[in-house]
Amino acid sequence: MKRPRRQDDHAWSQLHLSHATEGDLSRRQRRRFDGHLARCPQCRRGLQSLEALVRALTRLHDAPAPGVREDIYIHLRDRILNAPPPPGLSG
């Protein structure tokens, strides 16, 4: 039996984008999330953007791009990696 769409799936999906990216959703949550993504281009774009950000952040450990002074790169990388989480994301 197919579950009817819930009115709050969009808000719920927005709140769980990072959990989906990190693979922290239960099977039931993942089905709910994927079902909403199939209908919502805004959430698909949000997920794609978050995944691109995560990929970019993982490259912070790589060497700086050509033309970037290494000391500036190291300073910025260290500031980003040691920054406290934004309010509401510390847990």
C-alpha positions in Angstrom: 0.0 0.0 0.0 1.4 3.3 -1.0 1.8 5.9 1.7 0.1 9.2 0.9 2.3 12.3 0.5 2.7 14.2 3.7 2.4 17.9 3.7 5.5 18.3 5.8 7.8 16.2 3.7 9.5 19.2 2.2 10.3 20.8 5.5 11.4 17.5 6.9 13.6 16.8 3.9 15.2 20.2 4.2 16.1 19.5 7.8 17.6 16.1 6.9 19.7 17.1 3.9 23.0 16.8 5.9 21.9 13.5 7.4 21.2 12.1 3.9 24.6 13.3 2.7 26.3 11.6 5.6 24.3 8.4 5.3 22.7 8.9 8.7 19.1 8.1 7.8 17.4 4.9 8.7 15.9 2.8 5.9 12.5 4.2 6.5 13.8 7.8 6.6 15.8 7.2 3.4 12.7 6.0 1.6 10.8 9.1 2.8 13.6 11.4 1.7 14.1 9.7 -1.7 10.4 9.8 -2.3 10.3 13.5 -1.7 13.4 14.1 -3.8 11.7 12.4 -6.7 9.0 15.1 -6.6 11.0 18.1 -5.5 13.6 19.8 -7.7 14.4 22.3 -4.9 15.5 19.6 -2.5 17.4 17.8 -5.3 19.4 21.0 -6.0 19.9 21.4 -2.2 21.3 17.9 -1.9 23.5 18.4 -5.0 24.9 21.7 -3.5 25.5 20.1 -0.1 27.3 17.2 -1.7 29.5 19.5 -3.8 30.3 21.5 -0.6 31.4 18.3 1.2 33.6 17.3 -1.8 35.2 20.8 -1.8 35.8 20.6 2.0 37.5 17.2 1.7 40.0 18.8 -0.7 41.1 21.3 2.0 43.8 18.7 2.9 45.2 18.8 -0.7 47.9 21.2 -1.8 46.8 24.7 -2.7 45.9 25.5 -6.3 48.6 26.9 -8.6 49.0 30.6 -7.9 47.8 30.5 -4.3 50.4 31.4 -1.7 50.8 28.4 0.5 50.9 30.4 3.7 47.5 32.0 2.9 46.0 28.6 2.0 47.2 27.1 5.3 45.8 30.0 7.3 42.4 29.7 5.6 42.3 26.0 5.8 43.2 26.0 9.5 40.5 28.7 10.2 37.9 26.6 8.5 38.8 23.3 10.0 39.0 24.8 13.5 35.9 27.1 13.3 33.1 26.3 15.8 29.9 24.9 14.2 27.1 27.3 13.5 24.5 27.7 16.2 22.1 24.8 16.1 24.5 22.4 14.3 26.8 21.5 17.3 25.1 18.2 18.0 
